[in-house]
Amino acid sequence: MVNAVKVFKKTAPNGKITVYLGRRDFVDNTISTEPVDGVVICDNDYLRGRRVYATVSVTYRFGREEDEVMGLNFSKQLTILSQQIYPSTNNVENTPVQERLIKKLGANAYPFSITVPETSPTSVQLHSGEEESAKPLGVIYDLTVYVGESSEERPHRRNSVNLAVRKIQYAPPGGSKRQPSTLVSKGFALSSGKINMELTLDKELFYHGEAVKVNVSINNGSKKTVKNIKCAVIQHVELTMTNNQFTREIASLESKEGCPITPGTNLQKGFTLTPLASSNKNKYGIALDGKLKDTDANLASSTLVSEGKCANDANGIVVSYSLRVKLNCGAIGGELVGDLPFKLVHPSPGTVSKEPSAGYTGGDDLEFEDFARLRRGQSVDQN
């Protein structure tokens, strides 16, 4: 039995150009980024000596389109790459899927491979708080293929193919053996002694849908009483284009078990929280990896950077997570707050090939799918 390889297909409105992609998600492993590759079919009678070009543009929308009044504009679009794909200007070895497509589609099928800059941001969407929105908020990538005399020529919608692609990140192949922990203390005016709280996680990397368990150790060496404990998972979002930052509480619980913690006593307890996109449907500004109306949309993954670089140097929308624990010491005593950062990511696919080449039977194992159909299982198409 031969496993079919899914290929996404889209044709220009005039029917003269067709683009085939074997995938719509391109992985950034913090060292390099997988190329945007596929095959384009164009009739020679339509080309008439012209060239085929491809551009990759990124749209950064940080406000709703319906709020753009009096000349306000809440989006910025940048073309990060423009390349001639036929006649090809670079010699890149074709992938197995490209080879199959060329053999199946004939002489007018031309392969292409475009490498996105490493500094380009990852794809993130911000939940608008509404069921439907004209245009999604966040970082959106578009691949445009068109025919023209030069790369400076502006493509027309009728004779070009526009495809939404995503730049994504997975967990590092080697994982992380780090066990995060933090120790915070709070003293009180006109009162001797302190309250000490230690937070510990079993690991640093958590996968989407996985429960996050924190171990809390409290030593009350003060004269105050701890009345209750609140735990929460916080999503930190930084919009680098507008230099804005905000946080959202995406999971929380409050407990009085073991309380009150009176002076001179200790408490050791574990709390478990599961951050999910489905439980934050009504919160504006939550960072996601797709539209929340899709059943398998997840919270946006933590932004990963290569070793030796700072996450603050990343572009686009920078996402990070922390587990926050608050001890309520009363109206006069205030609160003792501890934050412990961790990473929330998708598991790495590992060594399993995404583009199997075994069992080729003359192209019968290629399964074509209209690109306009929305399939959140692998990627998001905005058309």
Contacts in CASP RR format, 6 or more apart in sequence:
PFRMAT RR
TARGET T0000
AUTHOR 0000-0000-0000
METHOD contacts of the structure
MODEL  1
MVNAVKVFKKTAPNGKITVYLGRRDFVDNTISTEPVDGVVICDNDYLRGR
RVYATVSVTYRFGREEDEVMGLNFSKQLTILSQQIYPSTNNVENTPVQER
LIKKLGANAYPFSITVPETSPTSVQLHSGEEESAKPLGVIYDLTVYVGES
SEERPHRRNSVNLAVRKIQYAPPGGSKRQPSTLVSKGFALSSGKINMELT
LDKELFYHGEAVKVNVSINNGSKKTVKNIKCAVIQHVELTMTNNQFTREI
ASLESKEGCPITPGTNLQKGFTLTPLASSNKNKYGIALDGKLKDTDANLA
SSTLVSEGKCANDANGIVVSYSLRVKLNCGAIGGELVGDLPFKLVHPSPG
TVSKEPSAGYTGGDDLEFEDFARLRRGQSVDQN
2 359 0 8 1.000
2 361 0 8 1.000
2 364 0 8 1.000
2 365 0 8 1.000
3 356 0 8 1.000
3 365 0 8 1.000
4 365 0 8 1.000
4 366 0 8 1.000
4 367 0 8 1.000
5 22 0 8 1.000
5 97 0 8 1.000
5 100 0 8 1.000
5 355 0 8 1.000
5 356 0 8 1.000
5 365 0 8 1.000
5 366 0 8 1.000
5 367 0 8 1.000
6 22 0 8 1.000
6 367 0 8 1.000
6 369 0 8 1.000
7 20 0 8 1.000
7 21 0 8 1.000
7 22 0 8 1.000
7 97 0 8 1.000
7 101 0 8 1.000
7 366 0 8 1.000
7 367 0 8 1.000
7 368 0 8 1.000
7 369 0 8 1.000
8 20 0 8 1.000
8 21 0 8 1.000
8 22 0 8 1.000
8 23 0 8 1.000
8 24 0 8 1.000
8 163 0 8 1.000
8 368 0 8 1.000
8 369 0 8 1.000
8 370 0 8 1.000
8 371 0 8 1.000
9 18 0 8 1.000
9 19 0 8 1.000
9 20 0 8 1.000
9 368 0 8 1.000
9 369 0 8 1.000
9 370 0 8 1.000
9 371 0 8 1.000
10 18 0 8 1.000
10 19 0 8 1.000
10 161 0 8 1.000
10 163 0 8 1.000
10 370 0 8 1.000
10 371 0 8 1.000
10 372 0 8 1.000
11 17 0 8 1.000
11 18 0 8 1.000
11 19 0 8 1.000
11 161 0 8 1.000
12 18 0 8 1.000
12 158 0 8 1.000
12 159 0 8 1.000
12 160 0 8 1.000
12 161 0 8 1.000
13 157 0 8 1.000
13 158 0 8 1.000
13 159 0 8 1.000
14 158 0 8 1.000
14 159 0 8 1.000
16 42 0 8 1.000
16 43 0 8 1.000
16 46 0 8 1.000
16 147 0 8 1.000
16 159 0 8 1.000
17 40 0 8 1.000
17 41 0 8 1.000
17 42 0 8 1.000
17 46 0 8 1.000
17 52 0 8 1.000
17 145 0 8 1.000
17 146 0 8 1.000
17 147 0 8 1.000
17 159 0 8 1.000
17 160 0 8 1.000
17 161 0 8 1.000
18 40 0 8 1.000
18 41 0 8 1.000
18 42 0 8 1.000
18 161 0 8 1.000
19 38 0 8 1.000
19 39 0 8 1.000
19 40 0 8 1.000
19 41 0 8 1.000
19 143 0 8 1.000
19 145 0 8 1.000
19 161 0 8 1.000
19 163 0 8 1.000
19 371 0 8 1.000
20 38 0 8 1.000
20 39 0 8 1.000
20 40 0 8 1.000
20 41 0 8 1.000
20 101 0 8 1.000
20 105 0 8 1.000
20 368 0 8 1.000
21 36 0 8 1.000
21 37 0 8 1.000
21 38 0 8 1.000
21 143 0 8 1.000
21 163 0 8 1.000
21 165 0 8 1.000
21 371 0 8 1.000
22 37 0 8 1.000
22 38 0 8 1.000
22 97 0 8 1.000
22 355 0 8 1.000
23 354 0 8 1.000
23 355 0 8 1.000
23 378 0 8 1.000
23 379 0 8 1.000
24 163 0 8 1.000
24 164 0 8 1.000
24 165 0 8 1.000
24 166 0 8 1.000
24 371 0 8 1.000
24 378 0 8 1.000
24 379 0 8 1.000
24 380 0 8 1.000
24 381 0 8 1.000
25 165 0 8 1.000
25 166 0 8 1.000
25 168 0 8 1.000
25 378 0 8 1.000
25 379 0 8 1.000
26 33 0 8 1.000
26 34 0 8 1.000
26 35 0 8 1.000
26 36 0 8 1.000
26 116 0 8 1.000
26 165 0 8 1.000
26 166 0 8 1.000
26 167 0 8 1.000
26 168 0 8 1.000
27 33 0 8 1.000
27 34 0 8 1.000
27 167 0 8 1.000
27 168 0 8 1.000
27 169 0 8 1.000
27 170 0 8 1.000
28 34 0 8 1.000
28 118 0 8 1.000
28 122 0 8 1.000
28 167 0 8 1.000
28 168 0 8 1.000
28 169 0 8 1.000
29 169 0 8 1.000
29 170 0 8 1.000
29 172 0 8 1.000
29 173 0 8 1.000
30 169 0 8 1.000
30 172 0 8 1.000
30 304 0 8 1.000
30 305 0 8 1.000
30 306 0 8 1.000
30 307 0 8 1.000
31 306 0 8 1.000
32 118 0 8 1.000
33 115 0 8 1.000
33 116 0 8 1.000
33 117 0 8 1.000
33 118 0 8 1.000
33 120 0 8 1.000
33 167 0 8 1.000
35 92 0 8 1.000
35 113 0 8 1.000
35 114 0 8 1.000
35 115 0 8 1.000
35 116 0 8 1.000
36 56 0 8 1.000
36 113 0 8 1.000
36 114 0 8 1.000
36 115 0 8 1.000
36 116 0 8 1.000
36 143 0 8 1.000
36 165 0 8 1.000
37 95 0 8 1.000
37 98 0 8 1.000
37 111 0 8 1.000
37 112 0 8 1.000
37 113 0 8 1.000
37 114 0 8 1.000
38 95 0 8 1.000
38 97 0 8 1.000
38 98 0 8 1.000
38 101 0 8 1.000
38 111 0 8 1.000
38 112 0 8 1.000
38 113 0 8 1.000
39 98 0 8 1.000
39 101 0 8 1.000
39 102 0 8 1.000
39 105 0 8 1.000
39 109 0 8 1.000
39 110 0 8 1.000
39 111 0 8 1.000
39 112 0 8 1.000
40 52 0 8 1.000
40 54 0 8 1.000
40 85 0 8 1.000
40 86 0 8 1.000
40 109 0 8 1.000
40 110 0 8 1.000
40 112 0 8 1.000
40 145 0 8 1.000
40 161 0 8 1.000
41 105 0 8 1.000
41 108 0 8 1.000
41 109 0 8 1.000
41 110 0 8 1.000
42 52 0 8 1.000
42 86 0 8 1.000
42 108 0 8 1.000
42 110 0 8 1.000
42 147 0 8 1.000
43 108 0 8 1.000
44 108 0 8 1.000
46 147 0 8 1.000
47 147 0 8 1.000
50 147 0 8 1.000
50 148 0 8 1.000
50 149 0 8 1.000
51 84 0 8 1.000
51 86 0 8 1.000
51 87 0 8 1.000
51 147 0 8 1.000
51 148 0 8 1.000
51 149 0 8 1.000
51 150 0 8 1.000
52 84 0 8 1.000
52 85 0 8 1.000
52 86 0 8 1.000
52 110 0 8 1.000
52 145 0 8 1.000
52 146 0 8 1.000
52 147 0 8 1.000
52 148 0 8 1.000
53 82 0 8 1.000
53 83 0 8 1.000
53 84 0 8 1.000
53 85 0 8 1.000
53 145 0 8 1.000
53 146 0 8 1.000
53 147 0 8 1.000
53 148 0 8 1.000
53 151 0 8 1.000
53 153 0 8 1.000
53 155 0 8 1.000
54 82 0 8 1.000
54 83 0 8 1.000
54 85 0 8 1.000
54 112 0 8 1.000
54 114 0 8 1.000
54 143 0 8 1.000
54 144 0 8 1.000
54 145 0 8 1.000
55 79 0 8 1.000
55 81 0 8 1.000
55 82 0 8 1.000
55 83 0 8 1.000
55 143 0 8 1.000
55 144 0 8 1.000
55 155 0 8 1.000
56 79 0 8 1.000
56 80 0 8 1.000
56 81 0 8 1.000
56 82 0 8 1.000
56 114 0 8 1.000
56 116 0 8 1.000
56 141 0 8 1.000
56 142 0 8 1.000
56 143 0 8 1.000
56 144 0 8 1.000
56 165 0 8 1.000
57 77 0 8 1.000
57 78 0 8 1.000
57 79 0 8 1.000
57 80 0 8 1.000
57 141 0 8 1.000
57 142 0 8 1.000
57 144 0 8 1.000
58 77 0 8 1.000
58 78 0 8 1.000
58 80 0 8 1.000
58 120 0 8 1.000
58 121 0 8 1.000
58 139 0 8 1.000
58 140 0 8 1.000
58 141 0 8 1.000
58 142 0 8 1.000
59 75 0 8 1.000
59 76 0 8 1.000
59 77 0 8 1.000
59 139 0 8 1.000
59 140 0 8 1.000
59 141 0 8 1.000
59 142 0 8 1.000
60 75 0 8 1.000
60 76 0 8 1.000
60 77 0 8 1.000
60 78 0 8 1.000
60 121 0 8 1.000
60 138 0 8 1.000
60 139 0 8 1.000
60 140 0 8 1.000
60 241 0 8 1.000
60 316 0 8 1.000
61 74 0 8 1.000
61 75 0 8 1.000
61 135 0 8 1.000
61 136 0 8 1.000
61 137 0 8 1.000
61 138 0 8 1.000
61 140 0 8 1.000
62 74 0 8 1.000
62 75 0 8 1.000
62 126 0 8 1.000
62 137 0 8 1.000
62 138 0 8 1.000
62 239 0 8 1.000
62 241 0 8 1.000
62 242 0 8 1.000
62 244 0 8 1.000
63 74 0 8 1.000
63 75 0 8 1.000
63 137 0 8 1.000
64 74 0 8 1.000
64 128 0 8 1.000
64 133 0 8 1.000
64 134 0 8 1.000
64 137 0 8 1.000
65 74 0 8 1.000
65 75 0 8 1.000
65 133 0 8 1.000
65 134 0 8 1.000
65 135 0 8 1.000
66 134 0 8 1.000
67 74 0 8 1.000
68 74 0 8 1.000
75 135 0 8 1.000
76 241 0 8 1.000
80 116 0 8 1.000
80 117 0 8 1.000
80 120 0 8 1.000
81 114 0 8 1.000
81 115 0 8 1.000
81 116 0 8 1.000
81 117 0 8 1.000
82 151 0 8 1.000
83 89 0 8 1.000
83 112 0 8 1.000
83 114 0 8 1.000
83 151 0 8 1.000
84 151 0 8 1.000
85 110 0 8 1.000
85 112 0 8 1.000
85 114 0 8 1.000
85 145 0 8 1.000
86 110 0 8 1.000
86 112 0 8 1.000
88 110 0 8 1.000
88 111 0 8 1.000
88 112 0 8 1.000
90 113 0 8 1.000
92 113 0 8 1.000
94 102 0 8 1.000
94 111 0 8 1.000
95 355 0 8 1.000
96 355 0 8 1.000
96 356 0 8 1.000
96 357 0 8 1.000
97 355 0 8 1.000
97 357 0 8 1.000
98 111 0 8 1.000
99 357 0 8 1.000
100 357 0 8 1.000
100 360 0 8 1.000
100 362 0 8 1.000
100 363 0 8 1.000
100 365 0 8 1.000
100 366 0 8 1.000
101 109 0 8 1.000
101 111 0 8 1.000
101 366 0 8 1.000
102 109 0 8 1.000
102 111 0 8 1.000
103 362 0 8 1.000
103 363 0 8 1.000
104 362 0 8 1.000
104 363 0 8 1.000
104 366 0 8 1.000
112 145 0 8 1.000
114 143 0 8 1.000
116 167 0 8 1.000
119 315 0 8 1.000
120 167 0 8 1.000
120 315 0 8 1.000
121 139 0 8 1.000
121 167 0 8 1.000
121 240 0 8 1.000
121 314 0 8 1.000
121 315 0 8 1.000
121 316 0 8 1.000
121 317 0 8 1.000
122 139 0 8 1.000
122 167 0 8 1.000
122 168 0 8 1.000
122 169 0 8 1.000
122 301 0 8 1.000
122 303 0 8 1.000
122 316 0 8 1.000
122 317 0 8 1.000
123 139 0 8 1.000
123 140 0 8 1.000
123 141 0 8 1.000
123 166 0 8 1.000
123 167 0 8 1.000
123 168 0 8 1.000
123 289 0 8 1.000
123 380 0 8 1.000
124 138 0 8 1.000
124 139 0 8 1.000
124 287 0 8 1.000
124 288 0 8 1.000
124 289 0 8 1.000
124 300 0 8 1.000
124 316 0 8 1.000
124 317 0 8 1.000
124 319 0 8 1.000
125 136 0 8 1.000
125 137 0 8 1.000
125 138 0 8 1.000
125 139 0 8 1.000
125 140 0 8 1.000
125 287 0 8 1.000
125 288 0 8 1.000
125 289 0 8 1.000
125 290 0 8 1.000
125 291 0 8 1.000
125 300 0 8 1.000
125 380 0 8 1.000
126 136 0 8 1.000
126 137 0 8 1.000
126 138 0 8 1.000
126 237 0 8 1.000
126 285 0 8 1.000
126 286 0 8 1.000
126 287 0 8 1.000
126 288 0 8 1.000
126 317 0 8 1.000
127 137 0 8 1.000
127 280 0 8 1.000
127 281 0 8 1.000
127 283 0 8 1.000
127 284 0 8 1.000
127 285 0 8 1.000
127 286 0 8 1.000
127 287 0 8 1.000
127 288 0 8 1.000
127 292 0 8 1.000
128 136 0 8 1.000
128 137 0 8 1.000
128 284 0 8 1.000
128 285 0 8 1.000
129 281 0 8 1.000
129 282 0 8 1.000
129 283 0 8 1.000
129 284 0 8 1.000
129 285 0 8 1.000
131 293 0 8 1.000
136 290 0 8 1.000
136 291 0 8 1.000
136 382 0 8 1.000
137 285 0 8 1.000
138 317 0 8 1.000
139 316 0 8 1.000
139 317 0 8 1.000
140 164 0 8 1.000
140 382 0 8 1.000
141 164 0 8 1.000
141 165 0 8 1.000
141 166 0 8 1.000
141 167 0 8 1.000
142 162 0 8 1.000
142 163 0 8 1.000
142 164 0 8 1.000
142 165 0 8 1.000
143 162 0 8 1.000
143 163 0 8 1.000
143 164 0 8 1.000
143 165 0 8 1.000
144 155 0 8 1.000
144 160 0 8 1.000
144 161 0 8 1.000
144 162 0 8 1.000
144 163 0 8 1.000
145 160 0 8 1.000
145 161 0 8 1.000
145 163 0 8 1.000
146 153 0 8 1.000
146 155 0 8 1.000
146 156 0 8 1.000
146 159 0 8 1.000
146 160 0 8 1.000
146 161 0 8 1.000
147 159 0 8 1.000
148 155 0 8 1.000
162 383 0 8 1.000
163 371 0 8 1.000
163 381 0 8 1.000
163 383 0 8 1.000
164 379 0 8 1.000
164 380 0 8 1.000
164 381 0 8 1.000
164 382 0 8 1.000
164 383 0 8 1.000
165 379 0 8 1.000
166 379 0 8 1.000
166 380 0 8 1.000
168 289 0 8 1.000
168 301 0 8 1.000
168 346 0 8 1.000
169 301 0 8 1.000
169 303 0 8 1.000
169 304 0 8 1.000
169 345 0 8 1.000
169 346 0 8 1.000
170 345 0 8 1.000
170 346 0 8 1.000
170 347 0 8 1.000
170 348 0 8 1.000
170 349 0 8 1.000
171 205 0 8 1.000
171 207 0 8 1.000
171 343 0 8 1.000
171 345 0 8 1.000
171 346 0 8 1.000
171 347 0 8 1.000
171 348 0 8 1.000
172 205 0 8 1.000
172 304 0 8 1.000
172 348 0 8 1.000
173 348 0 8 1.000
173 350 0 8 1.000
175 205 0 8 1.000
176 203 0 8 1.000
176 204 0 8 1.000
176 205 0 8 1.000
176 343 0 8 1.000
177 203 0 8 1.000
178 203 0 8 1.000
178 204 0 8 1.000
179 200 0 8 1.000
179 201 0 8 1.000
179 202 0 8 1.000
179 203 0 8 1.000
179 204 0 8 1.000
180 200 0 8 1.000
180 201 0 8 1.000
180 204 0 8 1.000
180 340 0 8 1.000
180 341 0 8 1.000
180 342 0 8 1.000
181 198 0 8 1.000
181 199 0 8 1.000
181 200 0 8 1.000
181 201 0 8 1.000
181 340 0 8 1.000
182 198 0 8 1.000
182 199 0 8 1.000
182 338 0 8 1.000
182 339 0 8 1.000
182 340 0 8 1.000
183 196 0 8 1.000
183 197 0 8 1.000
183 198 0 8 1.000
183 199 0 8 1.000
184 196 0 8 1.000
184 197 0 8 1.000
184 199 0 8 1.000
184 336 0 8 1.000
184 337 0 8 1.000
184 338 0 8 1.000
185 194 0 8 1.000
185 195 0 8 1.000
185 196 0 8 1.000
185 197 0 8 1.000
185 336 0 8 1.000
186 194 0 8 1.000
186 195 0 8 1.000
186 222 0 8 1.000
186 327 0 8 1.000
186 329 0 8 1.000
186 336 0 8 1.000
187 193 0 8 1.000
187 194 0 8 1.000
187 195 0 8 1.000
187 222 0 8 1.000
188 194 0 8 1.000
188 222 0 8 1.000
188 223 0 8 1.000
188 224 0 8 1.000
188 333 0 8 1.000
191 222 0 8 1.000
191 223 0 8 1.000
191 224 0 8 1.000
192 222 0 8 1.000
192 223 0 8 1.000
193 221 0 8 1.000
193 222 0 8 1.000
193 223 0 8 1.000
194 221 0 8 1.000
194 222 0 8 1.000
195 218 0 8 1.000
195 219 0 8 1.000
195 220 0 8 1.000
195 221 0 8 1.000
195 222 0 8 1.000
195 224 0 8 1.000
195 226 0 8 1.000
195 327 0 8 1.000
195 329 0 8 1.000
195 336 0 8 1.000
196 218 0 8 1.000
196 219 0 8 1.000
196 221 0 8 1.000
197 216 0 8 1.000
197 217 0 8 1.000
197 218 0 8 1.000
197 219 0 8 1.000
197 325 0 8 1.000
197 327 0 8 1.000
197 336 0 8 1.000
197 338 0 8 1.000
198 216 0 8 1.000
198 217 0 8 1.000
199 214 0 8 1.000
199 215 0 8 1.000
199 216 0 8 1.000
199 217 0 8 1.000
199 323 0 8 1.000
199 325 0 8 1.000
199 338 0 8 1.000
199 340 0 8 1.000
200 214 0 8 1.000
200 215 0 8 1.000
200 217 0 8 1.000
200 340 0 8 1.000
201 212 0 8 1.000
201 213 0 8 1.000
201 214 0 8 1.000
201 215 0 8 1.000
201 323 0 8 1.000
201 340 0 8 1.000
201 342 0 8 1.000
202 213 0 8 1.000
202 215 0 8 1.000
204 342 0 8 1.000
204 343 0 8 1.000
205 342 0 8 1.000
205 343 0 8 1.000
205 345 0 8 1.000
206 212 0 8 1.000
206 342 0 8 1.000
206 343 0 8 1.000
206 344 0 8 1.000
206 345 0 8 1.000
207 344 0 8 1.000
207 345 0 8 1.000
207 346 0 8 1.000
207 347 0 8 1.000
208 298 0 8 1.000
208 299 0 8 1.000
208 301 0 8 1.000
208 344 0 8 1.000
208 345 0 8 1.000
208 346 0 8 1.000
209 274 0 8 1.000
209 275 0 8 1.000
209 276 0 8 1.000
209 298 0 8 1.000
210 274 0 8 1.000
211 272 0 8 1.000
211 273 0 8 1.000
211 274 0 8 1.000
212 233 0 8 1.000
212 272 0 8 1.000
212 273 0 8 1.000
212 274 0 8 1.000
212 275 0 8 1.000
212 323 0 8 1.000
212 342 0 8 1.000
213 270 0 8 1.000
213 271 0 8 1.000
213 272 0 8 1.000
214 231 0 8 1.000
214 270 0 8 1.000
214 271 0 8 1.000
214 272 0 8 1.000
214 273 0 8 1.000
214 323 0 8 1.000
214 325 0 8 1.000
214 340 0 8 1.000
215 268 0 8 1.000
215 269 0 8 1.000
215 270 0 8 1.000
216 229 0 8 1.000
216 231 0 8 1.000
216 267 0 8 1.000
216 268 0 8 1.000
216 269 0 8 1.000
216 270 0 8 1.000
216 271 0 8 1.000
216 325 0 8 1.000
217 266 0 8 1.000
217 267 0 8 1.000
217 268 0 8 1.000
218 226 0 8 1.000
218 261 0 8 1.000
218 266 0 8 1.000
218 267 0 8 1.000
218 268 0 8 1.000
218 327 0 8 1.000
219 266 0 8 1.000
220 226 0 8 1.000
220 261 0 8 1.000
220 262 0 8 1.000
220 263 0 8 1.000
220 264 0 8 1.000
220 265 0 8 1.000
220 266 0 8 1.000
221 263 0 8 1.000
221 264 0 8 1.000
222 263 0 8 1.000
223 263 0 8 1.000
224 263 0 8 1.000
224 329 0 8 1.000
224 330 0 8 1.000
224 333 0 8 1.000
225 260 0 8 1.000
225 261 0 8 1.000
225 262 0 8 1.000
225 263 0 8 1.000
225 329 0 8 1.000
225 330 0 8 1.000
226 259 0 8 1.000
226 260 0 8 1.000
226 261 0 8 1.000
226 267 0 8 1.000
226 327 0 8 1.000
226 328 0 8 1.000
226 329 0 8 1.000
227 256 0 8 1.000
227 259 0 8 1.000
227 260 0 8 1.000
227 328 0 8 1.000
227 329 0 8 1.000
227 330 0 8 1.000
228 254 0 8 1.000
228 255 0 8 1.000
228 256 0 8 1.000
228 259 0 8 1.000
228 328 0 8 1.000
229 254 0 8 1.000
229 255 0 8 1.000
229 256 0 8 1.000
229 259 0 8 1.000
229 269 0 8 1.000
229 271 0 8 1.000
229 325 0 8 1.000
229 326 0 8 1.000
229 327 0 8 1.000
229 328 0 8 1.000
230 252 0 8 1.000
230 253 0 8 1.000
230 254 0 8 1.000
230 255 0 8 1.000
230 325 0 8 1.000
230 326 0 8 1.000
230 328 0 8 1.000
231 252 0 8 1.000
231 253 0 8 1.000
231 254 0 8 1.000
231 255 0 8 1.000
231 271 0 8 1.000
231 273 0 8 1.000
231 323 0 8 1.000
231 324 0 8 1.000
231 325 0 8 1.000
231 326 0 8 1.000
232 249 0 8 1.000
232 251 0 8 1.000
232 252 0 8 1.000
232 253 0 8 1.000
232 273 0 8 1.000
232 323 0 8 1.000
232 324 0 8 1.000
232 325 0 8 1.000
232 326 0 8 1.000
233 249 0 8 1.000
233 250 0 8 1.000
233 251 0 8 1.000
233 252 0 8 1.000
233 273 0 8 1.000
233 275 0 8 1.000
233 321 0 8 1.000
233 322 0 8 1.000
233 323 0 8 1.000
233 324 0 8 1.000
234 247 0 8 1.000
234 248 0 8 1.000
234 249 0 8 1.000
234 250 0 8 1.000
234 321 0 8 1.000
234 322 0 8 1.000
234 323 0 8 1.000
234 324 0 8 1.000
234 339 0 8 1.000
235 247 0 8 1.000
235 248 0 8 1.000
235 249 0 8 1.000
235 250 0 8 1.000
235 275 0 8 1.000
235 286 0 8 1.000
235 287 0 8 1.000
235 299 0 8 1.000
235 300 0 8 1.000
235 319 0 8 1.000
235 320 0 8 1.000
235 321 0 8 1.000
236 245 0 8 1.000
236 247 0 8 1.000
236 319 0 8 1.000
236 320 0 8 1.000
236 321 0 8 1.000
236 322 0 8 1.000
237 245 0 8 1.000
237 246 0 8 1.000
237 247 0 8 1.000
237 248 0 8 1.000
237 285 0 8 1.000
237 287 0 8 1.000
237 317 0 8 1.000
237 318 0 8 1.000
237 319 0 8 1.000
238 244 0 8 1.000
238 245 0 8 1.000
238 312 0 8 1.000
238 317 0 8 1.000
238 318 0 8 1.000
238 319 0 8 1.000
239 245 0 8 1.000
239 316 0 8 1.000
239 317 0 8 1.000
240 314 0 8 1.000
240 315 0 8 1.000
240 316 0 8 1.000
240 317 0 8 1.000
240 318 0 8 1.000
241 316 0 8 1.000
246 285 0 8 1.000
248 280 0 8 1.000
248 283 0 8 1.000
248 285 0 8 1.000
248 286 0 8 1.000
248 287 0 8 1.000
250 275 0 8 1.000
250 276 0 8 1.000
250 279 0 8 1.000
250 280 0 8 1.000
250 283 0 8 1.000
250 286 0 8 1.000
250 299 0 8 1.000
251 273 0 8 1.000
251 274 0 8 1.000
251 275 0 8 1.000
251 276 0 8 1.000
251 279 0 8 1.000
252 273 0 8 1.000
253 271 0 8 1.000
253 273 0 8 1.000
255 269 0 8 1.000
255 271 0 8 1.000
257 269 0 8 1.000
258 267 0 8 1.000
258 269 0 8 1.000
259 267 0 8 1.000
261 267 0 8 1.000
271 325 0 8 1.000
273 323 0 8 1.000
275 299 0 8 1.000
275 321 0 8 1.000
275 344 0 8 1.000
276 299 0 8 1.000
277 286 0 8 1.000
277 288 0 8 1.000
277 292 0 8 1.000
277 297 0 8 1.000
277 298 0 8 1.000
277 299 0 8 1.000
280 286 0 8 1.000
280 292 0 8 1.000
280 299 0 8 1.000
281 292 0 8 1.000
286 292 0 8 1.000
286 299 0 8 1.000
287 299 0 8 1.000
287 300 0 8 1.000
287 317 0 8 1.000
287 319 0 8 1.000
288 297 0 8 1.000
288 298 0 8 1.000
288 299 0 8 1.000
288 300 0 8 1.000
289 297 0 8 1.000
289 298 0 8 1.000
289 299 0 8 1.000
289 300 0 8 1.000
289 301 0 8 1.000
290 297 0 8 1.000
290 298 0 8 1.000
290 376 0 8 1.000
290 380 0 8 1.000
291 297 0 8 1.000
291 376 0 8 1.000
291 380 0 8 1.000
294 374 0 8 1.000
294 376 0 8 1.000
294 380 0 8 1.000
295 376 0 8 1.000
296 376 0 8 1.000
296 377 0 8 1.000
297 376 0 8 1.000
298 346 0 8 1.000
299 344 0 8 1.000
300 317 0 8 1.000
300 319 0 8 1.000
301 319 0 8 1.000
301 344 0 8 1.000
301 345 0 8 1.000
301 346 0 8 1.000
302 319 0 8 1.000
302 320 0 8 1.000
302 321 0 8 1.000
302 343 0 8 1.000
302 344 0 8 1.000
302 345 0 8 1.000
303 311 0 8 1.000
303 314 0 8 1.000
303 317 0 8 1.000
303 318 0 8 1.000
303 319 0 8 1.000
303 320 0 8 1.000
304 343 0 8 1.000
304 345 0 8 1.000
305 311 0 8 1.000
305 313 0 8 1.000
305 314 0 8 1.000
311 318 0 8 1.000
311 320 0 8 1.000
312 318 0 8 1.000
320 341 0 8 1.000
320 343 0 8 1.000
321 341 0 8 1.000
321 342 0 8 1.000
321 343 0 8 1.000
321 344 0 8 1.000
322 339 0 8 1.000
322 340 0 8 1.000
322 341 0 8 1.000
322 342 0 8 1.000
323 339 0 8 1.000
323 340 0 8 1.000
323 342 0 8 1.000
324 337 0 8 1.000
324 338 0 8 1.000
324 339 0 8 1.000
324 340 0 8 1.000
325 337 0 8 1.000
325 338 0 8 1.000
325 340 0 8 1.000
326 335 0 8 1.000
326 336 0 8 1.000
326 337 0 8 1.000
326 338 0 8 1.000
327 335 0 8 1.000
327 336 0 8 1.000
327 337 0 8 1.000
328 334 0 8 1.000
328 335 0 8 1.000
329 335 0 8 1.000
329 336 0 8 1.000
359 365 0 8 1.000
369 375 0 8 1.000
371 381 0 8 1.000
371 383 0 8 1.000
372 381 0 8 1.000
372 383 0 8 1.000
373 381 0 8 1.000
374 380 0 8 1.000
374 381 0 8 1.000
375 381 0 8 1.000
END
